[in-house]
Amino acid sequence: CLTTMASADPALNHEIILTAGNTFTGPFTLPARAAGSGWIIIRSSALASLPSAGTRVGPANAGNMPKINSNSVAAIQTAAGARNYRLVGLEIKPTAGTQTFGVVLLGTGAETTLASTPIDITIDRCYVHGLPALAGRRGITLNGRRLAVIDSYISDWKEVAADTQALWGANGAGPFKIVNNYLEAAGMS
């Protein structure tokens, strides 16, 4: 179930509320938006049952989160020029049996201009993880500007004969805010 709450003023925030416990299978693309168009907040319906801002979530909180699954591509990705999104209280993971090279792609790394990179996107109190018996290269790719990952739990990233990362970036101008997260990935094995 999905609920959308919008302000009467398009310059103010809009909320997309996903029902905790429900599963949504991506890929989902955060589209480009005009500057000054407010924020779109995509959040759990059980946000009040999650730790408050400033406190890290963990696997024990997954029951109060909607599940966003990827197929062979990212669960959540950005279009060129995506801006002003906040993801709060979501569990984001691959689908069983499907290896992923990244479940959240904030920028693909193929953007050719600064204006085409994503800007002002925050991942807040999210549980982003791989699956125990499945290879997965990385959790979140940060290829953009003013990106943040806060109070989140990013775990179980491993792959034979490849480096893996909980957070990774190669084409982002920053700055990046990475605060109070649990980060887990294996080295090359």
N, C-alpha and C positions, 0 to 999 in steps of 0.2 A: 504494500500500500504506500502511496506517495501523496503527500499533502503539499501544496504550494501556497505560501502566504506572501503577498506582495503589498508594498506600500502604494498609496495613491500617487506619490511623487516618485517618478522613475529615477531620480537622482539619489533616492534613499535605498536602504537594504531590502533585499528579497530573501525569503527563506524557502528552501526545499527540504521538507521533513520526510525522512525515510523511516518506515516502521522498523523498530528494533526486532531482530530475529528473522526478518524477511531476507531473501537472497535476490540480488540483482546481478545479472551477468552482462558484462561489458563486451566490447569496449564502449566507454562513454567518453565523449570529447567535450571539453570545456571550450565553448566557442569564443571568438574574438568579440569584444564589446567596446563601445566608445568610452573614451576617457570621461571621468566625472559621472559615470552611470551608476554609482553606488556599488555595494558589494552583493554578491550572491553567496548566501551561507547554505551549505548542504550539510545537514546534521541528522543525528539520531533522534527519534521520537522520545527516547528515554534519556535525554541529556541530563536531566535532573538526578538520575541514578548513577551517573558516571562521576569520577572524581572532579572536583572543581578545578577551574583554571589555575595553573601553577603546580598541579599534582599530576605525575605521570600515570597513564593507564597501563594495563598489562593484560595478559591472556585471561585472567579471572574476570575482566570486564566485558568480554566478548558477548555474553548473553544480553547485554544492554545496547548492542550495536547492530545496525543493519550490515549484511555481508555483501560486499561488492567483489564479484569474482571476475577473473580474466579468462579469456580463452587462450589462444596462442599469441595474442598481442596484449598490450597493457589493458588493465581494467579501467584506468583513468588516464587520459592523455589530453594535451592541449592543442588547440588549433593555433596557427600563427597569430600573434597579437592578443592571445587570451589575457584577461586581466581581472583583478578584483574578485577572487574566489576564496572562500574559507571552508575547508572540509573539517567537520568536527564530529568526533565520536563514531568513526566508521571502522569496520574490519574489512581490510582489503587484502585479497589473496588470490593465488592461481586456482584454477579448477583442477580437481584431481586428475592426474594423468596427462596434464599439459605443462610442459616446461615453459618457463617464461624468462625473458631477458630483462624484464623490468615490469612491475605491476603498476607503478605510477610514473608517468613520463611528463614532467613539467619541462617542456621543450624537447625536441627530438635530437638536437645537436646539428640538424641540417639547416637551421634558420640562417639566412645570409645577411640580414640587417639587424641592427639593435632593436628597431621598432617591431620586428616580427617575433622577437623572443617573448615568452610569457612574463608578466610583471604583476607584483602584488598578489601572490598566492600563498596561503598559509594552510599547513596541515597541522591540526590541533587535536591532541588526545585521540589519535588513531592507532589502531593495531594493524600493522602492515607486515605480513609474514609469508614465508614460503611454507611448503608442506614437508613433513619429516622424511618421506621416502621419495621425494621428487627434487631433481636439480632445479635450481633457480639462480640466475646470475645477480640480480640486484633488486632492492626494494623500491627506492625512490631515486629518480634522475632529476638533478637540479641544473637545468640549462636555461637560465633566465635571469631576471632582475627582481630584486627585493622579494626573495622567496624565503619562507620560514617553515621549519619543522620543529614543533614544540610539544613537550609533555607526551610524546608518543613512544610506542614500543615496536621496533623494527627488527625482526629476527628470522632465523632459519634460512639464510642465504648461503648456498654452497653448490659447487659444481666441480666435477672431476676435470682436471687439466685446464682450468680457467680461474682467473682472479674473480672474486665476488665482492660485492659491496652492499652494505645496508643503505648508504647514501652515496651518490656518485654524481659528478658533473664534469663536463669537458668543454662546454661552450656557453657558460653563463657569465654575465658581467657582474653579478652580485648586486649589492651585498646579500649575504645569506645569514639568517638567524637560525642557529641550531642549538636549542636549549632544552635541558632536562629530558633527554631521550635515552632509551635503552637501545643500543645498536649492536647487532650480531651478524657477522659474516665470516666465512672461512677463507683462508689463503688458498693459493694454488695447491692442489693435491694430486 
